Amino acid sequence: MAAKTLSGRAHRYGKNVDTDVIIPGKYCSIVDPVELGKHALEGLDPEFSSNVKPGDLIVAETNFGCGSSREVAPIAIKGAGVSGVIAKSFARIFYRNALNIGLPIFESAQAVDDIASGDEIEVEPSSGTIRNKTRGKEYQAAAFPPFMQSLIDAGGLQAYVEQRLAQRAAGAKT
């Protein structure tokens, strides 16, 4: 199954957006992703949680998600309603944590250089195509391989494994 198209407004940020800024430590004990999302990026952009709409995307420069291995950082972003993140580069631990919770992330320097806050963006995860509908331009990021598309479509690694186990159990009963 191909990943669905992501579509929303761009929220633009700079270099080295670290996990401490994505979700301050004082909120890391919150378990509910939506409640956590209410505090996403508040140290960097106090208006983020009131401005973000479901489906919007974050666009950032290099080294997005650097700092601590705070697993709740991508959960907070996803809980805020963000459908994906486009950056020139990601910190490796953030990259892995994002995919593990089903938050699609895309590396495209050309897209980042050309997207402004408020631009309407559309991303096709299955092809890696990024469209800036506001400017009428198209960019390319790496497409997710089928396994990663399935993992993201499932909502993350845990949901993916649960689905696979249920399929296996159903197959064993027939």
KOLMARDO-41089 format. One line per 4 residues: for each residue x, y, z of N, C-alpha, C, CB. Coordinates in steps of 0.1 Angstrom, whole numbers, plus 5000, padded with zeros to 4 digits. Last residue first. Glycine has a CB too. Layout:
N
X:Y:Z:X:Y:Z:X:Y:Z:X:Y:Z ~ ...
//
This chain:
174
4940:4795:5094:4933:4790:5082:4939:4778:5076:4933:4801:5071 ~ 4956:4802:5115:4943:4797:5118:4936:4791:5106:4934:4807:5125 ~ 4978:4814:5104:4980:4801:5111:4967:4794:5113:4988:4803:5124 ~ 4968:4838:5095:4972:4828:5085:4974:4815:5091:4985:4833:5079
4964:4851:5120:4952:4848:5111:4956:4837:5101:4947:4861:5104 ~ 4990:4854:5128:4981:4845:5136:4969:4842:5128:4977:4853:5148 ~ 5000:4871:5108:5006:4858:5109:4996:4848:5117:5019:4859:5116 ~ 4984:4893:5113:4983:4886:5100:4988:4872:5101:4991:4894:5089
4993:4899:5139:4979:4896:5137:4977:4889:5123:4970:4909:5137 ~ 5020:4906:5133:5017:4894:5141:5002:4890:5140:5019:4898:5156 ~ 5015:4929:5116:5022:4917:5111:5019:4904:5119:5037:4919:5110 ~ 5004:4946:5135:4996:4942:5123:5002:4929:5117:4997:4953:5113
5025:4949:5153:5012:4943:5158:5004:4938:5146:5004:4954:5166 ~ 5044:4961:5137:5047:4948:5142:5034:4941:5147:5057:4949:5154 ~ 5030:4986:5132:5034:4977:5121:5036:4963:5126:5047:4982:5114 ~ 5029:4997:5157:5016:4993:5151:5019:4983:5139:5009:5006:5145
5057:5000:5162:5049:4992:5171:5036:4987:5164:5045:4999:5184 ~ 5065:5018:5141:5070:5004:5142:5061:4995:5151:5084:5005:5148 ~ 5037:5036:5126:5049:5035:5133:5053:5020:5135:5049:5041:5147 ~ 5014:5036:5111:5015:5046:5122:5027:5044:5131:5003:5044:5131
5012:5023:5087:5007:5016:5099:5007:5026:5111:5015:5004:5102 ~ 5026:5040:5071:5012:5039:5069:5005:5032:5081:5009:5030:5056 ~ 5052:5035:5080:5046:5048:5082:5031:5047:5081:5052:5058:5072 ~ 5055:5008:5072:5057:5011:5086:5050:5025:5089:5072:5012:5089
5051:5010:5044:5042:5002:5052:5043:5006:5067:5045:4987:5050 ~ 5074:5025:5038:5060:5031:5035:5050:5023:5043:5057:5030:5020 ~ 5094:5007:5045:5092:5020:5053:5079:5026:5050:5104:5029:5049 ~ 5089:4988:5024:5089:4984:5038:5086:4997:5047:5101:4977:5043
5093:5003:5000:5080:4997:5004:5079:4994:5018:5077:4985:4995 ~ 5114:5032:5007:5112:5019:5002:5099:5013:5007:5124:5010:5005 ~ 5105:5066:5000:5106:5055:5010:5105:5042:5003:5096:5057:5021 ~ 5125:5086:4979:5112:5079:4982:5115:5069:4992:5106:5073:4969
5143:5116:4985:5143:5101:4983:5129:5096:4987:5154:5095:4992 ~ 5128:5144:4968:5135:5138:4980:5135:5123:4977:5127:5142:4994 ~ 5125:5170:4945:5126:5156:4947:5134:5153:4960:5133:5149:4935 ~ 5100:5195:4936:5114:5191:4941:5113:5176:4943:5118:5198:4954
5083:5220:4919:5084:5206:4923:5098:5203:4926:5078:5197:4912 ~ 5062:5250:4920:5075:5243:4918:5074:5229:4924:5086:5251:4924 ~ 5042:5269:4925:5042:5261:4913:5055:5254:4910:5038:5270:4902 ~ 5041:5283:4949:5050:5288:4939:5050:5280:4926:5064:5288:4945
5021:5269:4962:5020:5283:4962:5029:5289:4951:5025:5289:4975 ~ 5028:5242:4961:5016:5246:4953:5015:5262:4952:5004:5241:4959 ~ 5055:5226:4958:5052:5239:4965:5040:5244:4956:5064:5249:4965 ~ 5058:5192:4963:5053:5202:4954:5050:5215:4963:5040:5198:4947
5079:5165:4962:5075:5176:4970:5070:5187:4961:5086:5181:4980 ~ 5082:5130:4959:5079:5143:4952:5073:5153:4962:5069:5140:4940 ~ 5086:5105:4968:5095:5115:4973:5093:5129:4966:5109:5111:4971 ~ 5068:5085:4962:5077:5089:4951:5088:5099:4956:5070:5095:4940
5055:5081:4986:5058:5069:4978:5068:5072:4966:5046:5063:4972 ~ 5049:5106:4996:5060:5098:5002:5064:5086:4993:5055:5092:5016 ~ 5043:5135:4982:5040:5121:4979:5051:5112:4984:5037:5119:4964 ~ 5033:5165:4995:5043:5156:4994:5037:5142:4992:5052:5155:5007
5027:5200:4992:5021:5186:4990:5033:5177:4988:5011:5186:4978 ~ 5021:5231:5007:5030:5221:5003:5022:5208:5001:5042:5219:5013 ~ 5018:5266:5006:5010:5253:5006:5019:5242:4999:4997:5255:4998 ~ 5036:5287:5027:5034:5281:5014:5026:5268:5016:5048:5278:5007
5041:5294:5054:5028:5297:5048:5026:5291:5034:5026:5312:5048 ~ 5075:5301:5049:5064:5299:5059:5051:5303:5052:5066:5307:5072 ~ 5088:5289:5017:5087:5299:5028:5075:5295:5037:5084:5313:5022 ~ 5111:5270:4999:5098:5270:5006:5098:5281:5017:5095:5256:5012
5136:5268:4988:5126:5275:4980:5113:5276:4987:5124:5268:4967 ~ 5153:5254:5004:5158:5267:5000:5147:5275:4993:5169:5265:4990 ~ 5138:5230:5006:5140:5238:5018:5144:5252:5014:5151:5233:5028 ~ 5142:5219:4980:5129:5223:4985:5130:5233:4997:5121:5210:4990
5170:5215:4980:5164:5224:4970:5150:5229:4975:5163:5217:4957 ~ 5174:5196:5000:5180:5210:5002:5173:5220:4992:5195:5210:4999 ~ 5156:5173:5014:5157:5180:5001:5161:5194:5003:5143:5179:4994 ~ 5144:5146:5031:5156:5154:5029:5156:5160:5015:5169:5146:5032
5116:5140:5052:5122:5141:5038:5134:5150:5038:5111:5145:5028 ~ 5096:5119:5072:5106:5130:5071:5113:5129:5057:5116:5129:5082 ~ 5066:5109:5088:5075:5109:5076:5084:5121:5076:5066:5109:5063 ~ 5063:5092:5117:5063:5106:5112:5072:5107:5100:5068:5116:5123
5062:5067:5130:5053:5070:5118:5053:5084:5114:5040:5065:5121 ~ 5079:5062:5150:5065:5065:5154:5057:5069:5142:5066:5077:5164 ~ 5102:5055:5135:5096:5045:5145:5082:5049:5149:5106:5044:5156 ~ 5107:5079:5122:5102:5068:5114:5096:5057:5124:5113:5062:5106
5117:5093:5145:5105:5098:5137:5099:5087:5129:5110:5109:5127 ~ 5139:5079:5153:5127:5080:5162:5115:5084:5154:5130:5090:5173 ~ 5156:5083:5131:5151:5069:5134:5139:5070:5143:5162:5061:5142 ~ 5159:5111:5132:5155:5104:5120:5149:5090:5123:5167:5102:5110
5170:5114:5157:5157:5119:5154:5151:5112:5142:5158:5135:5152 ~ 5195:5102:5152:5186:5096:5162:5172:5101:5160:5191:5099:5177 ~ 5207:5119:5132:5204:5104:5129:5194:5098:5140:5216:5096:5130 ~ 5193:5150:5124:5201:5142:5133:5197:5128:5132:5200:5148:5148
5188:5157:5089:5183:5154:5102:5194:5147:5111:5171:5144:5101 ~ 5189:5182:5064:5194:5171:5070:5188:5169:5084:5209:5171:5071 ~ 5170:5199:5052:5182:5196:5045:5189:5184:5050:5192:5208:5045 ~ 5136:5187:5056:5148:5194:5061:5159:5191:5051:5152:5191:5075
5103:5184:5064:5112:5185:5052:5124:5193:5058:5105:5191:5040 ~ 5080:5163:5080:5091:5173:5082:5100:5172:5069:5099:5171:5095 ~ 5044:5158:5084:5058:5154:5080:5067:5166:5082:5058:5150:5065 ~ 5021:5166:5095:5020:5154:5088:5034:5149:5083:5011:5155:5076
5012:5178:5127:5021:5179:5116:5022:5165:5109:5035:5183:5121 ~ 4997:5177:5151:4990:5176:5138:4999:5177:5126:4980:5186:5137 ~ 5010:5174:5174:5005:5187:5171:4997:5188:5158:5017:5197:5170 ~ 5018:5148:5173:5007:5151:5182:5001:5165:5179:5011:5149:5196
5041:5151:5158:5030:5144:5152:5017:5147:5160:5033:5129:5152 ~ 5056:5165:5177:5054:5171:5164:5042:5164:5158:5066:5169:5155 ~ 5057:5146:5198:5051:5160:5200:5047:5166:5187:5061:5169:5208 ~ 5071:5126:5186:5057:5123:5190:5050:5137:5192:5057:5115:5204
5096:5137:5182:5088:5135:5170:5073:5132:5174:5093:5123:5162 ~ 5102:5139:5211:5103:5150:5201:5094:5148:5189:5117:5153:5197 ~ 5103:5116:5226:5090:5123:5226:5090:5135:5216:5087:5128:5240 ~ 5129:5107:5226:5119:5101:5218:5106:5108:5216:5117:5087:5223
5158:5124:5228:5144:5125:5233:5134:5119:5223:5141:5140:5236 ~ 5185:5123:5227:5178:5113:5220:5163:5112:5225:5184:5099:5222 ~ 5196:5158:5224:5194:5145:5231:5185:5135:5223:5187:5148:5245 ~ 5207:5171:5193:5206:5172:5208:5204:5158:5214:5195:5181:5212
5186:5176:5164:5198:5174:5171:5196:5174:5186:5209:5183:5166 ~ 5164:5182:5147:5163:5171:5157:5176:5168:5164:5157:5159:5151 ~ 5181:5190:5118:5169:5191:5125:5168:5179:5135:5156:5191:5116 ~ 5204:5197:5102:5206:5191:5115:5193:5192:5124:5217:5198:5122
5194:5226:5083:5202:5214:5085:5201:5210:5100:5217:5217:5082 ~ 5162:5239:5081:5175:5239:5075:5182:5225:5079:5183:5251:5080 ~ 5127:5229:5076:5139:5234:5084:5152:5232:5076:5139:5226:5097 ~ 5093:5228:5078:5104:5229:5069:5116:5235:5076:5100:5237:5056
5065:5208:5087:5076:5217:5092:5087:5216:5081:5082:5212:5105 ~ 5031:5210:5075:5045:5204:5075:5055:5214:5080:5049:5200:5061 ~ 4997:5201:5083:5008:5211:5080:5021:5204:5081:5007:5222:5090 ~ 4978:5183:5092:4984:5181:5079:4995:5191:5075:4973:5183:5069
4960:5205:5112:4962:5191:5109:4967:5190:5094:4950:5183:5111 ~ 4978:5236:5117:4966:5229:5114:4969:5214:5110:4958:5236:5102 ~ 4994:5259:5139:4995:5247:5131:4981:5240:5130:5004:5236:5138 ~ 4989:5280:5157:4989:5282:5142:4989:5270:5134:5001:5291:5138
4991:5271:5183:4979:5278:5179:4978:5280:5164:4977:5291:5186 ~ 5017:5261:5183:5006:5252:5185:4992:5258:5182:5006:5248:5200 ~ 5033:5284:5176:5032:5272:5167:5020:5264:5170:5044:5264:5170 ~ 5038:5306:5191:5025:5306:5184:5023:5293:5176:5024:5318:5175
5064:5304:5200:5053:5303:5210:5039:5302:5204:5053:5315:5219 ~ 5090:5289:5189:5078:5296:5182:5066:5295:5191:5075:5290:5168 ~ 5108:5279:5207:5113:5285:5194:5102:5294:5188:5117:5274:5185 ~ 5093:5269:5227:5105:5277:5231:5110:5284:5219:5115:5268:5237
5073:5253:5215:5069:5266:5221:5081:5275:5225:5061:5262:5234 ~ 5075:5229:5200:5082:5241:5195:5079:5254:5203:5079:5243:5181 ~ 5047:5216:5216:5057:5215:5206:5062:5228:5201:5052:5207:5194 ~ 5026:5216:5233:5038:5223:5237:5049:5222:5227:5042:5217:5251
5006:5201:5221:5003:5215:5225:5015:5223:5230:4992:5215:5237 ~ 5017:5176:5220:5017:5185:5208:5014:5199:5211:5008:5179:5198 ~ 5009:5165:5244:5023:5168:5242:5025:5178:5230:5031:5155:5239 ~ 4982:5161:5238:4986:5170:5249:5001:5175:5248:4983:5164:5263
4986:5142:5218:4979:5154:5215:4982:5165:5226:4964:5152:5214 ~ 4999:5120:5232:5006:5128:5221:4999:5141:5218:5006:5119:5209 ~ 5000:5115:5266:4991:5118:5255:4998:5126:5244:4978:5125:5260 ~ 5021:5118:5285:5019:5105:5278:5010:5107:5265:5013:5094:5287
5045:5139:5299:5032:5138:5293:5031:5126:5284:5028:5151:5285 ~ 5071:5141:5306:5063:5131:5313:5049:5130:5308:5063:5135:5328 ~ 5081:5163:5291:5085:5149:5287:5077:5138:5294:5099:5147:5288 ~ 5080:5189:5299:5068:5182:5293:5070:5168:5290:5063:5190:5281
5104:5198:5306:5094:5198:5316:5081:5191:5312:5091:5212:5321 ~ 5120:5197:5283:5121:5186:5292:5109:5186:5302:5133:5187:5299 ~ 5103:5209:5253:5111:5212:5265:5109:5200:5275:5106:5225:5272 ~ 5105:5199:5222:5097:5197:5233:5105:5198:5246:5090:5182:5233
5122:5214:5205:5110:5207:5199:5100:5204:5211:5114:5194:5192 ~ 5143:5221:5222:5134:5232:5217:5121:5226:5211:5141:5240:5206 ~ 5154:5196:5226:5150:5204:5238:5141:5216:5234:5163:5210:5245 ~ 5161:5188:5200:5150:5182:5207:5145:5189:5220:5153:5167:5210
5169:5217:5180:5172:5206:5188:5160:5200:5195:5183:5209:5198 ~ 5177:5229:5150:5165:5228:5159:5166:5216:5167:5151:5229:5151 ~ 5198:5236:5132:5200:5230:5145:5189:5231:5155:5212:5237:5151 ~ 5185:5264:5113:5194:5253:5115:5194:5248:5130:5209:5257:5111
5150:5273:5112:5164:5274:5108:5172:5262:5110:5170:5285:5114 ~ 5117:5269:5098:5126:5271:5109:5140:5270:5104:5124:5261:5120 ~ 5083:5272:5087:5097:5273:5084:5106:5276:5096:5100:5283:5073 ~ 5056:5255:5079:5061:5262:5091:5076:5261:5090:5055:5256:5104
5034:5253:5052:5047:5251:5057:5050:5260:5069:5058:5255:5046 ~ 5002:5236:5051:5010:5248:5051:5024:5245:5056:5004:5259:5058 ~ 4996:5205:5033:4994:5215:5044:5003:5227:5042:4995:5209:5058 ~ 4996:5170:5028:4993:5183:5023:4990:5193:5034:4981:5182:5013
5006:5139:5016:5006:5148:5027:5004:5162:5021:5019:5147:5035 ~ 4992:5110:5003:4997:5123:5000:4996:5132:5012:4991:5129:4987 ~ 4999:5078:5018:4990:5088:5013:4997:5101:5011:4978:5090:5023 ~ 5019:5051:5006:5016:5061:5016:5008:5072:5010:5029:5068:5022
5006:5022:4991:5014:5034:4990:5010:5044:5001:5013:5040:4976 ~ 5008:4988:5000:5000:5000:5000:5009:5012:5000:4990:5000:5012
//
